[in-house]
Amino acid sequence: MIQIILAIIILLFGLFLKKTNHPGFRSSKRFAIMFIILGGAVLISKLVFYFLHPA
């Protein structure tokens, strides 16, 4: 369950980096796509795993 929460946090942080105009985050904007892809891939893989292998 914690992996799903962390994937959502990573995904939301990527979206935050993509949308923000704060000067402190300008150098980190290139990582936004990486965080969005990483968070989405982990979230989808965990959900598929939990639905295919219920406890």
Sequence and secondary structure as in RCSB ss.txt:
>XXXX:A:sequence
MIQIILAIIILLFGLFLKKTNHPGFRSSKRFAIMFIILGGAVLISKLVFYFLHPA
>XXXX:A:secstr
 HHHHHHHHHHHHHHHHHH   GGGGGGGGGHHHHHHHHHHHHHHHHHHHHHS  
